[in-house]
Amino acid sequence: MGAALLRGWLDKAIARPDAITVVEPASDARAALAPLGVRVLADADAALDGGAAPDLVLLAIKPQVMDEAAAYGALAGGGTVFLSIAAGKTTAYFQGLFGAEAAIVRAMPNTPAQVGRGITALFATERVAAAGKALCADLMGAVGEVVWLDDESLMDAVTAVSGSGPAYVFYLIECLAAAGREAGLEEDMAGRLARATVAGAAELARLSPEPAARLRQQVTSPGGTTAAALEVLMAPGGLEALMVRAVQAAARRSRELAG
């Protein structure tokens, strides 16, 4: 996700390459970043060695090793905003890691950011000034839409809906293709039809001012084939009930991971 964000910033000229420093311990990953023209260092100590404090530190680190970012706490209280995209790590955790003076923004992007079609939910602590919030919105907006939360506890629901949501859609493609094969289609044809149908319908929903329910109704002729299928999907215990249970399970797990 960090690499997707970096490419989005460079492609849309949100930041100059010479204004970006990437800390990457893995030598092969550093080599892959070199052609982008950004400054690439092996550890945080080198990044903190002299120079002006950065406007923002993006924490694109796996949650289980986030404690290794403690060195950046030296920047707390100096105008630097800490923007985290680590799932499950709360602002309280980062205040414990960096100190109470740290200005922290928590973000939950999703994988469609890789193609500029992501959506990111953001939550900021009181230490984050308006300029810091605007910077975070600009940076995350380079790879899709941005929404702000007033209540950090809603991040678990966001994680369950949009953070994990792409996996649900990919599974829908799998299931639709499998159903096509059961109906007699060859595997390649079923997969191609399923993928293009879901992608096309999603793009129509994105561009249309109509709510999803209205778009569904426009496809559904009374007594027709779509209506017959929807009788199954919309029956008690059908797709809506399954999706509610799935999102509740994901949100519950998000709360468990946050401790």
LODRENKOL-140968 format. One line per field, with one value per residue (C-alpha): residue in one letter; x, y, z. Coordinates in Angstrom, 3 decimals, decimal comma. Example, Ala and Ser with C-alpha at 12.3 -4.5 7.8 and 13.67 -1.06 7.14 Angstrom:
2
residu: (a s)
xx: (12,300 13,670)
yy: (-4,500 -1,060)
zz: (7,800 7,140)
***
This chain:
259
residu: (m g a a l l r g w l d k a i a r p d a i t v v e p a s d a r a a l a p l g v r v l a d a d a a l d g g a a p d l v l l a i k p q v m d e a a a y g a l a g g g t v f l s i a a g k t t a y f q g l f g a e a a i v r a m p n t p a q v g r g i t a l f a t e r v a a a g k a l c a d l m g a v g e v v w l d d e s l m d a v t a v s g s g p a y v f y l i e c l a a a g r e a g l e e d m a g r l a r a t v a g a a e l a r l s p e p a a r l r q q v t s p g g t t a a a l e v l m a p g g l e a l m v r a v q a a a r r s r e l a g)
xx: (0,000 2,869 4,236 0,797 0,532 4,025 3,290 -0,007 1,736 4,374 1,932 -0,308 2,583 1,300 4,923 8,284 10,494 13,301 10,927 10,241 12,406 11,573 12,930 13,077 15,169 14,989 17,729 15,707 12,826 15,239 16,585 13,037 12,349 15,540 14,181 11,426 13,944 13,061 15,623 15,803 17,415 17,883 16,838 15,061 18,232 19,611 16,360 16,406 20,055 19,938 17,875 14,480 11,627 9,302 5,738 4,509 5,675 3,672 3,693 3,214 4,498 3,001 1,104 3,045 6,359 5,042 6,947 10,100 8,854 9,355 12,430 10,190 8,871 11,778 9,660 6,601 5,473 7,516 4,823 5,222 2,023 2,117 -0,178 -0,714 -2,247 -1,685 -4,872 -5,827 -3,374 -5,309 -4,315 -3,971 -1,347 0,618 0,368 1,905 4,608 5,444 4,170 1,102 2,368 2,288 -0,141 -1,655 -3,961 -5,217 -6,181 -7,929 -7,365 -8,218 -6,486 -8,252 -5,867 -3,447 -5,476 -6,545 -10,023 -9,546 -11,437 -9,797 -11,391 -9,370 -9,490 -7,352 -6,453 -6,899 -3,179 -3,566 -3,963 -6,161 -3,125 -2,100 -5,569 -5,588 -2,201 -3,390 -6,555 -4,509 -2,095 -4,769 -6,954 -4,241 -5,384 -9,155 -11,870 -11,460 -13,930 -13,346 -14,608 -15,528 -15,503 -12,456 -14,511 -16,198 -12,878 -13,764 -16,908 -14,934 -12,392 -15,197 -16,953 -14,347 -11,047 -12,033 -14,735 -12,620 -12,185 -15,967 -16,257 -13,478 -15,280 -18,505 -16,638 -15,439 -18,960 -20,590 -18,019 -18,557 -22,319 -21,714 -19,681 -22,497 -24,856 -22,702 -20,213 -16,558 -14,243 -12,551 -15,851 -17,522 -14,598 -14,491 -18,237 -18,221 -15,236 -16,479 -20,006 -18,937 -16,422 -18,916 -21,741 -19,410 -18,342 -21,972 -22,816 -19,844 -20,830 -24,608 -26,442 -29,048 -28,912 -27,948 -31,517 -32,788 -30,093 -31,097 -34,738 -33,820 -32,298 -35,212 -38,244 -41,321 -41,481 -38,177 -34,900 -33,341 -36,429 -36,198 -32,593 -33,295 -36,077 -33,303 -30,749 -33,254 -35,026 -34,845 -31,365 -30,143 -27,364 -28,204 -28,295 -25,030 -23,366 -24,504 -23,029 -19,797 -19,334 -20,140 -17,525 -14,898 -15,700 -15,537 -12,147 -10,921 -11,802 -10,051 -6,863 -6,888 -6,899)
yy: (0,000 2,377 1,840 2,475 5,749 6,796 6,212 8,077 11,111 11,139 10,526 13,389 15,660 15,865 15,898 16,214 13,115 15,060 15,993 12,347 10,087 6,385 4,203 0,613 -2,050 -4,580 -4,058 -5,455 -3,093 -0,152 -1,055 -1,152 2,353 3,911 4,660 6,814 9,473 9,530 9,414 5,829 4,949 1,711 2,821 5,508 6,763 7,899 9,675 11,532 12,538 16,325 18,419 20,014 18,033 16,659 17,861 14,270 10,760 8,016 4,835 2,123 -0,615 -3,986 -3,692 -6,505 -4,629 -1,096 -0,814 -0,509 2,957 4,355 6,290 8,700 9,924 12,390 14,383 14,619 18,114 19,751 20,174 16,763 14,803 11,019 9,335 5,611 3,113 0,177 -1,768 -2,138 0,396 3,119 6,722 5,851 3,273 5,889 8,380 5,706 5,088 8,702 10,696 12,793 15,709 13,708 14,807 11,583 10,758 7,220 6,043 2,981 2,793 -0,209 -2,093 -0,400 2,456 0,508 1,627 5,033 3,799 3,448 5,038 6,036 6,869 9,252 10,161 12,895 13,629 17,103 17,774 17,806 21,314 22,163 22,286 18,790 17,432 19,061 17,524 14,048 14,457 15,528 12,626 9,960 11,624 10,934 7,298 7,664 9,159 10,394 10,546 11,864 10,215 12,134 8,968 6,684 3,698 3,702 2,637 -0,988 -0,693 1,032 -1,781 -4,330 -2,543 -0,858 -2,177 -5,843 -5,163 -5,726 -9,361 -9,750 -8,419 -10,693 -13,621 -12,540 -12,774 -16,253 -17,372 -15,875 -17,586 -20,892 -20,560 -19,903 -23,088 -24,997 -23,568 -24,977 -22,235 -23,029 -21,892 -19,062 -17,707 -17,863 -16,055 -13,368 -12,727 -12,596 -10,263 -7,833 -7,817 -6,946 -4,347 -2,755 -2,678 -1,137 1,586 2,304 2,590 4,921 7,256 7,202 9,633 6,926 4,850 1,208 0,065 2,112 0,752 -2,758 -2,024 -0,706 -4,091 -6,079 -6,696 -8,068 -11,792 -11,872 -13,714 -11,137 -11,164 -14,938 -14,724 -11,897 -13,935 -16,276 -13,609 -11,422 -14,240 -14,290 -15,458 -14,507 -12,193 -9,218 -11,374 -13,065 -9,714 -8,334 -11,373 -11,072 -7,375 -7,968 -10,730 -8,493 -5,575 -7,852 -9,161 -5,604 -4,734 -7,870 -7,025 -3,497 -4,947)
zz: (0,000 0,732 -2,771 -4,291 -2,376 -3,398 -7,072 -6,765 -5,269 -7,982 -10,852 -9,717 -8,709 -5,125 -3,956 -5,699 -5,635 -3,959 -1,122 -0,222 1,910 2,115 4,897 3,638 5,415 2,550 -0,019 -2,928 -2,162 -1,956 -5,376 -6,802 -5,458 -6,794 -10,301 -8,798 -7,818 -4,128 -1,330 -0,027 3,310 5,198 8,689 10,666 12,346 8,993 8,181 11,512 11,292 10,960 8,586 9,033 10,522 7,824 7,421 7,554 8,390 6,681 8,765 6,149 8,445 9,322 12,622 14,264 13,890 14,455 17,743 15,628 14,563 18,081 16,928 15,037 18,378 18,297 15,829 18,088 18,992 16,266 13,622 12,020 11,398 11,782 9,243 9,882 7,481 9,856 10,567 14,208 15,623 17,416 18,008 21,700 20,724 18,781 21,629 23,812 21,205 20,309 23,288 24,039 21,929 18,696 15,978 14,694 11,792 11,426 7,933 6,547 2,780 0,616 -2,171 -5,132 -4,302 -6,487 -9,526 -8,205 -7,197 -3,452 -0,611 2,661 5,996 8,179 11,863 13,402 17,005 18,434 18,001 14,209 12,821 9,842 7,560 8,654 7,975 4,544 3,746 4,720 2,647 -0,383 -0,026 0,374 -2,240 -4,812 -4,920 -4,542 -2,373 1,213 4,109 7,643 10,825 13,964 16,092 15,966 17,132 13,721 12,186 12,977 10,834 8,089 8,171 7,840 4,959 2,752 4,117 3,781 1,195 -1,938 -0,856 -0,713 -4,268 -5,517 -3,914 -5,636 -8,953 -7,998 -7,067 -10,153 -12,370 -10,557 -11,058 -14,737 -15,007 -13,298 -15,926 -18,707 -19,589 -20,168 -17,374 -19,268 -20,578 -17,154 -15,533 -18,193 -18,007 -14,199 -13,951 -16,629 -15,225 -11,692 -12,890 -15,264 -12,740 -10,142 -12,559 -13,452 -9,750 -9,232 -12,058 -11,679 -9,360 -8,733 -5,535 -5,905 -5,237 -8,175 -10,474 -9,444 -10,211 -13,660 -14,537 -13,126 -15,347 -13,532 -13,999 -15,867 -15,420 -13,083 -10,883 -10,605 -9,441 -6,997 -5,370 -4,262 -3,316 -1,456 0,408 4,225 5,133 1,669 0,535 2,795 5,929 4,962 4,302 7,664 9,417 7,426 8,218 11,884 12,010 10,396 12,717 15,751 14,658 14,074 17,672 18,916 16,984 18,393 21,881)
***
